[in-house]
């Protein structure tokens, strides 16, 4: 895909970025902007740097929580598939022994 210049606004600052998925980049920028304003409201009188760091930590925490949830889902899925495969094998053995 072709890289496009994308103008976004985060925490009252404008940035021009390059990306191939304009919608995803705009959505991501809106998420970061919203989170930074929430952090600023939750802990007022902090520097922009502190707001950015706390926001980044929140994003990282959400990422790892989601990644861990997906790992658990993947493990549950694998366990389910293994169980189903074992049942199919038993059924096949039963059919083979009775034909």
C-alpha positions as CSV (number, residue, x, y, z in Angstrom):
1,X,0.0,0.0,0.0
2,X,1.0,3.6,-0.6
3,X,2.0,5.6,2.4
4,X,-0.1,8.8,2.8
5,X,0.5,11.9,4.8
6,X,-2.1,12.0,7.6
7,X,-2.6,15.1,9.8
8,X,-3.8,14.3,13.3
9,X,-4.3,16.2,16.6
10,X,-3.3,14.7,19.9
11,X,-3.5,16.7,23.2
12,X,-3.8,20.0,21.4
13,X,-0.7,19.3,19.2
14,X,-0.9,18.7,15.4
15,X,1.3,16.0,13.8
16,X,1.8,14.9,10.3
17,X,2.4,11.2,10.0
18,X,2.8,8.7,7.2
19,X,0.7,5.6,7.1
20,X,-1.2,3.3,4.8
21,X,-4.4,3.0,6.9
22,X,-5.8,6.4,7.4
23,X,-8.8,5.3,9.3
24,X,-6.8,3.2,11.7
25,X,-4.3,5.9,12.4
26,X,-7.1,8.5,12.9
27,X,-8.9,6.1,15.3
28,X,-5.7,5.4,17.2
29,X,-4.9,9.2,17.5
30,X,-8.4,9.8,18.8
31,X,-8.0,7.1,21.4
32,X,-4.7,8.5,22.6
33,X,-6.1,12.1,22.6
34,X,-9.1,11.0,24.6
35,X,-7.0,9.0,27.1
36,X,-4.6,11.9,27.6
37,X,-7.4,14.3,28.3
38,X,-9.0,11.8,30.8
39,X,-5.6,11.4,32.5
40,X,-5.2,15.2,32.7
41,X,-8.7,15.4,34.3
42,X,-8.0,12.6,36.7
43,X,-4.6,14.0,37.8
44,X,-4.7,17.8,37.2
45,X,-1.6,20.1,37.4
46,X,0.7,17.5,35.9
47,X,3.1,18.2,33.0
48,X,2.3,17.1,29.5
49,X,5.1,14.7,29.8
50,X,3.7,13.1,32.9
51,X,0.2,12.9,31.2
52,X,1.9,11.2,28.2
53,X,3.8,8.7,30.3
54,X,0.7,7.7,32.4
55,X,-1.3,7.4,29.2
56,X,1.3,5.3,27.6
57,X,1.3,3.0,30.6
58,X,-2.5,2.7,30.5
59,X,-2.3,1.8,26.8
60,X,0.5,-0.8,27.5
61,X,-1.5,-2.3,30.4
62,X,-4.6,-2.6,28.2
63,X,-2.5,-4.2,25.4
64,X,-1.0,-6.8,27.7
65,X,-4.3,-7.5,29.4
66,X,-5.9,-8.1,26.0
67,X,-2.9,-10.2,24.9
68,X,-3.2,-12.3,28.0
69,X,-6.9,-12.8,27.5
70,X,-6.3,-13.9,23.9
71,X,-3.6,-16.3,25.2
72,X,-6.2,-17.8,27.5
73,X,-8.7,-18.0,24.7
74,X,-6.1,-19.6,22.5
75,X,-5.3,-22.2,25.2
76,X,-9.0,-22.9,25.7
77,X,-9.5,-23.2,21.9
78,X,-6.6,-25.6,21.6
79,X,-7.9,-27.7,24.5
80,X,-11.4,-27.8,22.9
81,X,-9.9,-28.9,19.6
82,X,-7.8,-31.6,21.2
83,X,-10.9,-32.9,23.0
84,X,-12.9,-32.9,19.8
85,X,-10.1,-34.7,17.9
86,X,-9.9,-37.3,20.6
87,X,-13.7,-37.9,20.3
88,X,-13.5,-38.1,16.5
89,X,-10.7,-40.7,16.9
90,X,-12.8,-42.7,19.3
91,X,-15.8,-42.6,17.0
92,X,-13.6,-43.7,14.0
93,X,-12.2,-46.6,16.0
94,X,-15.7,-47.6,17.1
95,X,-16.9,-47.5,13.5
96,X,-13.8,-49.4,12.3
97,X,-14.2,-52.1,14.9
98,X,-17.9,-52.6,14.1
99,X,-17.8,-52.8,10.3
